[in-house]
Amino acid sequence: MKTKLISLAFMLFICSVSFSQGLTFGIKGGATINKLTGKSFKEEFSFGYHIGVFATLGMGGKLSLQPEVLLNQINNDTATNFSSVSPNFNKVKNIQLKYLSIPLLLNYKLSNIFALQVGPQFGVLIDQNKDLVKNGGDAFKKGDFSMLGGLQLKLLKFRVYGRYAIGLNDLSNITNSGKWKSQSIQLGVGIAL
């Protein structure tokens, strides 16, 4: 699944480059304020980070396509009833997940400096904290699908952005856990190279 997702993103990227009217590459990073929802987690946001690369492909007029590849870290504290999901989870107090995320954003230019961003984000779980794996096996599914929406400020080569991501699929790989979904706010800066 990981290789298929990465191959699909690469093919979309190559196709977009061949039809683009302007191409910019850059690096970006920032804070991820995230929350996992479900009966097993505390209903509060916690901090993580994201770092990666982006490309901006002009499509003419006010539209551009912005594919990205990001390493996203999600941190979350478990609720007191997390052990009710599985007795093996009685020592797990917090969760740390790392995703390789591939957002594919459509930018709509509002002015010379502001653009609205919207699009899907595909995520592949590449790492989770060792206690969770050791105590309960693979509790999380390997893939995540989210929708993003936000605003980007462009000043010369610099980008400042804020966006909201809502997970659309159930992340739980455990039958009696209820649904686990992700929500996050990404705040960051980037620079075009």
C-alpha positions as CSV (number, residue, x, y, z in Angstrom):
1,M,0.0,0.0,0.0
2,K,2.8,2.4,0.9
3,T,4.5,1.9,-2.5
4,K,1.3,2.3,-4.4
5,L,0.5,5.5,-2.6
6,I,3.9,7.0,-3.2
7,S,3.8,5.9,-6.8
8,L,0.5,7.5,-7.4
9,A,1.7,10.8,-5.8
10,F,4.8,10.7,-8.0
11,M,2.8,10.1,-11.2
12,L,0.5,13.0,-10.3
13,F,3.4,15.1,-9.7
14,I,5.1,14.3,-13.0
15,C,1.9,14.8,-15.0
16,S,1.4,18.1,-13.3
17,V,4.9,19.2,-14.0
18,S,4.5,18.4,-17.7
19,F,1.4,20.7,-18.0
20,S,2.4,23.4,-15.6
21,Q,2.9,27.0,-16.6
22,G,5.3,27.8,-13.7
23,L,7.1,25.5,-11.3
24,T,8.5,26.4,-7.8
25,F,10.1,24.0,-5.3
26,G,10.5,24.7,-1.6
27,I,10.9,23.5,2.0
28,K,8.5,24.0,4.8
29,G,7.9,23.1,8.4
30,G,5.9,24.0,11.5
31,A,3.7,23.0,14.4
32,T,0.9,20.5,14.2
33,I,-1.8,20.9,16.8
34,N,-3.7,17.6,16.7
35,K,-6.3,15.6,18.4
36,L,-7.5,12.0,18.1
37,T,-11.2,11.6,18.8
38,G,-12.8,8.5,20.2
39,K,-13.7,7.1,23.6
40,S,-10.1,6.0,24.2
41,F,-8.4,9.5,24.0
42,K,-8.5,12.7,26.0
43,E,-10.6,15.3,24.1
44,E,-7.8,17.9,23.9
45,F,-5.3,19.1,21.4
46,S,-1.6,18.4,21.7
47,F,1.5,19.6,19.8
48,G,3.5,17.8,17.2
49,Y,5.5,18.9,14.2
50,H,5.6,18.6,10.4
51,I,8.5,19.1,8.0
52,G,8.9,18.5,4.3
53,V,9.0,19.8,0.7
54,F,6.5,21.3,-1.6
55,A,6.1,22.3,-5.3
56,T,3.8,24.9,-6.7
57,L,2.6,24.3,-10.3
58,G,0.9,27.2,-12.1
59,M,-2.3,26.3,-13.9
60,G,-3.0,29.7,-15.4
61,G,-5.1,32.5,-14.0
62,K,-5.7,32.3,-10.2
63,L,-5.2,28.6,-9.8
64,S,-2.2,26.5,-8.9
65,L,-1.6,23.0,-7.7
66,Q,0.6,22.4,-4.6
67,P,1.7,18.8,-4.0
68,E,3.7,18.3,-0.8
69,V,5.5,15.5,1.0
70,L,5.6,15.9,4.8
71,L,6.7,14.0,7.8
72,N,3.9,14.6,10.4
73,Q,4.3,13.7,14.1
74,I,1.0,13.3,16.1
75,N,1.1,13.1,19.9
76,N,-1.9,12.3,22.1
77,D,-2.7,11.3,25.6
78,T,-4.9,8.3,26.3
79,A,-8.0,8.5,28.5
80,T,-8.3,6.6,31.7
81,N,-10.5,4.0,30.0
82,F,-7.9,3.2,27.2
83,S,-7.1,-0.1,28.9
84,S,-10.8,-1.1,28.3
85,V,-10.0,-1.4,24.6
86,S,-7.4,-4.1,25.4
87,P,-5.9,-5.2,28.7
88,N,-2.5,-5.0,27.1
89,F,-2.9,-1.2,26.9
90,N,-2.9,-0.6,30.7
91,K,0.6,0.9,30.7
92,V,0.1,3.1,27.6
93,K,-0.3,6.7,28.7
94,N,0.4,8.6,25.4
95,I,0.5,7.9,21.7
96,Q,3.0,9.1,19.2
97,L,2.5,8.4,15.5
98,K,4.6,9.5,12.6
99,Y,3.0,9.7,9.1
100,L,4.4,10.3,5.7
101,S,1.7,12.7,4.5
102,I,1.0,13.7,0.9
103,P,-1.3,16.7,0.6
104,L,-2.4,17.7,-2.9
105,L,-3.7,21.2,-2.6
106,L,-5.5,23.5,-5.0
107,N,-4.5,27.1,-4.4
108,Y,-7.0,29.9,-5.4
109,K,-5.3,33.3,-5.4
110,L,-7.4,35.9,-3.6
111,S,-4.8,38.6,-4.2
112,N,-1.1,38.9,-4.9
113,I,-0.2,37.7,-1.4
114,F,-3.2,35.6,-0.2
115,A,-4.4,32.2,-1.5
116,L,-7.1,29.8,-0.3
117,Q,-6.0,26.2,-0.1
118,V,-8.2,23.1,-0.3
119,G,-7.6,19.4,-1.1
120,P,-7.0,15.8,0.1
121,Q,-4.2,14.5,2.2
122,F,-3.1,10.9,2.1
123,G,-1.1,9.6,5.0
124,V,1.0,6.4,5.5
125,L,1.8,5.4,9.1
126,I,5.6,4.9,9.2
127,D,6.1,4.8,12.9
128,Q,4.2,4.5,16.2
129,N,5.6,4.4,19.8
130,K,7.2,1.1,20.8
131,D,5.0,0.6,23.9
132,L,1.8,0.6,21.9
133,V,3.2,-2.0,19.4
134,K,4.8,-4.1,22.1
135,N,1.7,-4.1,24.4
136,G,-1.1,-4.2,21.8
137,G,0.1,-5.1,18.4
138,D,-0.8,-2.8,15.5
139,A,-3.6,-0.7,17.1
140,F,-3.7,1.8,14.2
141,K,-4.4,1.3,10.5
142,K,-1.5,2.0,8.2
143,G,-3.3,4.6,6.2
144,D,-5.1,7.9,6.8
145,F,-7.2,10.1,4.5
146,S,-8.0,13.7,5.4
147,M,-9.4,16.8,3.8
148,L,-7.5,20.1,4.2
149,G,-8.6,23.7,4.0
150,G,-6.7,26.9,4.9
151,L,-5.0,30.1,3.9
152,Q,-1.5,30.9,2.7
153,L,0.3,34.2,2.8
154,K,3.1,34.6,0.1
155,L,5.7,37.3,0.6
156,L,8.5,37.1,-2.1
157,K,9.9,33.6,-1.5
158,F,8.4,33.1,1.9
159,R,5.2,31.3,2.7
160,V,3.2,31.5,6.0
161,Y,0.2,29.2,6.2
162,G,-2.5,27.9,8.5
163,R,-4.8,25.1,7.7
164,Y,-7.2,22.6,9.2
165,A,-7.3,18.9,8.5
166,I,-10.1,16.6,9.3
167,G,-9.7,12.8,9.1
168,L,-12.4,11.0,7.1
169,N,-11.5,7.3,7.9
170,D,-11.4,5.3,11.0
171,L,-7.8,4.9,12.3
172,S,-8.6,2.0,14.7
173,N,-7.4,-1.4,13.8
174,I,-9.1,-2.9,16.9
175,T,-12.7,-4.1,16.6
176,N,-14.1,-3.1,20.0
177,S,-12.5,0.4,20.2
178,G,-15.1,2.5,18.5
179,K,-14.0,4.9,15.8
180,W,-10.7,6.8,16.1
181,K,-10.4,9.9,13.8
182,S,-7.9,12.7,13.5
183,Q,-8.1,16.4,13.5
184,S,-5.3,18.8,13.2
185,I,-4.3,22.4,12.7
186,Q,-1.1,23.0,10.8
187,L,0.8,26.3,11.3
188,G,4.0,26.8,9.5
189,V,6.5,28.7,7.2
190,G,8.1,27.7,4.0
191,I,10.6,29.1,1.6
192,A,10.8,28.7,-2.2
193,L,14.2,27.7,-3.5
